[in-house]
Amino acid sequence: MAALPKHILNGYRVLDMTHVLAGPTATRLMVEMGAEVIKVEFPPLGDVSRALPGHRNGRSAYFTQQNRGKYSICLNAKAEEGKAILRELIAQSDVFIENFAPGVIGRLGFGWEQVQAINPNIVMCSISALGQEGELSALPGFDYIAQAYSGIMGMIGEPGGPPSFPMAGMGDVMTGVHAAAAIGFALLHRERGGAGTFLDISLLDAYTHCHELNVQIYSMTNGETMPTRSGHHHFAVCPLGLFKGKEDWICIIALQPQWPAVCRAIGRPDLVEDPRYDTNEKRCAAAQDVIDIIQAWLDGQPSDQAILDALQRERVPCAPVLTIEQLANHPHMRGRGTIRTVSDPKLGEVLMPGMPLRFKGFPHNPPLDAAALGEHNAKVLTEILGYDDARVAALGEAGVLFANPET
């Protein structure tokens, strides 16, 4: 195998039977931290994200973003020879991760009981939309399904209007991060003398975990306070929301310590001690008045930059609501590697989000390549499992192994 850059997970092997986004996010983070990730795909198409946009020279940028640095083997997991390969790889792996619908991996013969019998020290992680058990667990699900069940979708939108959803894979990516964290802690437990373990990570749990205020305030008030959609402004903090600038929208946030700074920035120091607005509770009760005062000041400014300069001089938390074009070309994002340039043999140079985890003394955003479907069949089987070339060739001829170099 090609040596991965020195990093904190060097020496750990991950058997990755995930697809699309949540699972591949977890293993993408791990491979960028130095783990050896063997991605198992099924013929003839492999990970369905290979078909997602955008495409160039037969390669999906979506797939590339989530799977750079992973070795790809493509096999028929229903064939006995394919199952035998998986059992041998499980025996030599530290982590086994999958994100099929609950029950599928067990029907393939690789549920936790079978996996634990093969390798008692392995950490197995199953990612699903709604969890491995419970009355909803058997339902099919994706990111937005879990978002709907979690109540998060119900909190997005205009007051009295329909719910909406963000155009980003927040739940899948967030769940992948939760899974990577759980795997890391399970490996730490194992290093301290513990055994392998099974992890049940769901999008529903990850989404519900994001309710920092809504569930507890509903409970504490016995339902008298019913959190709901509040449009451009927060229902429980004022000012906190989106204001119309001269050109675009601007997000302004002021908790109690920032309220005097807002008053100074808008030229209204008299409002600091005004008994109508001197606490957050009073400002929320008079939210429209507070919003109108701030918006009137914004309307009188010459530009968005002038607005931001005035607020930032007083250390008021604020930001322009960037478009994707502005994000992709922002000097801070590019300079920090939050947006990185990936060079791919088929895609050429393409911008992608950067690695969000940073470790002092270790490389950030290392150069990694995405694999064609089944590109590493021979490498994995010969270098890890000790198969000879003739045996690998025979498995290919029998249809157990599959490859497509055009992907």
Secondary structure by P-SEA (a helix, b strand, c coil): cccccccccccbbbbccccccaaaaaaaaaaaaccbbbbbbcccccccccccccccccccaaaaaccccbbbbbcccccaaaaaaaaaaaaaccbbbbbccccccccccccaaaaaaacccbbbbbbcccccccccccccccaaaaaaaaccccccccccbbbbbcccaaaaaaaaaaaaaaaaaaaaaaaaccccccccccaaaaaaaaccccaaaaaaaccccccccccccccccccbbbbbcccbbbbbbbcccaaaaaaaaacccccccccccccaaaaaaaaaaaaaaaaaaaaacccaaaaaaaaaaacccccccccaaaaaacaaaaaaccbbbbbbccccbbbbbcccccccccccccbbbbbccccaaaaaaaccccccaaaaaaaaaaccbbbbccc
